[in-house]
Amino acid sequence: MQDPIISVSGLRGILGLSLSPDTISRYVAAFVEQLPEGPILLSRDGRPSGKALGDIVQGTINLLGRDVIDAGIAATPTVGVLLRQYRCMGAIQISASHNPSEYNGLKLMGADGRVVSAEKGAQIKAAYEEQPTTWAPWDEIGSTSLCEDTTSEHIKKVLDTITPGPIQKKKYRVLLDSNGGSGSVVGVKLLEALGCEVEVLGGDPNGDFIHPPEPTAENLKTIADRVRELRVQIAFCQDPDADRLAVIDENGRYIGEEYTVALCLQNVLAKRKGAVVINGATSQMNEDVAAEFKCPVYRSAVGEANVTQEMMFRDAVFGGEGNGGPIDPQVGYIRDSFVGMANILELMTKKKKPISKLADALPRYEIVKHKVEMDSEQLPEGFDRLKYQYKDAEVQEGDGLRFMWKNRWLIARASNTEPIVRVIAESKSFEESEDMCISAARTLRGI
């Protein structure tokens, strides 16, 4: 067996190749044995392997002497709501997010409903690698109960952040692309509660993806065609565990994930002014939007756990990541596609404009992303060369290097799971961003 990928927030791998029952059981035990006494929530997205993996996870938790509340198929942000609702000490979501069907994995959350921190993730990984498991005696095995209503509390929390009445009167025609994932479970009910006429694609959460699971422009070409055929006013496209949201406008144009948080900010900051947190690789358009409302923006290291940590520190009113992951602390400190849907529909209603016009009104930037293959021992010299090359830039260190100029920036950061450096640049034109990435990649290689 190959080693699975272990990141800050969990584990994932390919079934039969890097993901085995023994691997799953050991990793679950490493997490559970560090939790305080109390029940643990278990859920999964729609992948076909999820039920079998769930049986292993549930059995492991019970054999450790702990009780399980099984929520069945549910979106990742819903898990964040449910574990707080049922006062669980932690949660395990079985999901491989946007990875292909052959992948699956475990996403871990603490009692606060957040993805576990980098520090906690490191402790869990160390226990997985080194610490033997202590199983419960035969007469202290835990039990499992089913969560009967997995949607009501989450929908209520989302609706409480907006004013539904005016949206309901609009009776928007909406296409929801859940792509065989868990997003339809809450998505359909939420949109119907907002008075929408909903056309669903991939609404059966069976993991049978109707297109590649990451909600990018290339993968959503068939959905864009359906928007034009069905003449809907907006399309909401989710990844399999529904913590990310991409938007297609009424003309079938892919607006994309980078616009999701910026559109939400226009709606949120008009009602609640305060600090905003995004990660270092998220578009500058969010800073421009926040500046219109005279609200400060803080950037965290890349990664959901880092964003939410900074949000709590800054007492932020909103935050998110440029991969289409809005975070509203009133709902939960977790990326939430349903928060995105509700805020965008309310923005359309208030502004009395179609989504195409709202997107066009946002400041336009172009982000380009490259990968550079590099071993870890080559990084220090490569980063020193970058700092020399970009002496004219303001630089931030910690999460790799972030170079900033007026209306453009560049990031170089090492991957946590692969021997590569990710180079990301944003400017006012695609050509300039592409040139920045190519130049930085050459410098990293010492060419």
Secondary structure, DSSP 8 states (H G I E B T S, - for coil): ----EE-SSEEEEEBTTTB-HHHHHHHHHHHHTTS-SS-EEEEE-S-TTHHHHHHHHHHHHHHTT--EEEEEE--HHHHHHHHHHTT-SEEEEE--TTS-TTEEEEEEEETTSSB--HHHHHHHHHHHHH-------GGG---EEE-S-SSHHHHHHHHTTS-HHHHHHH--EEEEE-TTSSHHHHHHHHHHHTT-EEEEES-S-SS--SS-SS--TTTTHHHHHHHHHHT-SEEEEE-TTSS-EEEEETTS-B--THHHHHHHHHHHTTT----EEEETTS-THHHHHHHHTT--EEEE-SSHHHHHHHHHHHT-SEEEETTTEEE-TTT-SS--HHHHHHHHHHHHHHHT--HHHHHHTS---EEEEEEEE--GGGHHHHHHHHHHHTTTSEEEESSSEEEEETTEEEEEEE-SSSSEEEEEEEESSHHHHHHHHHHHHHHHHT-
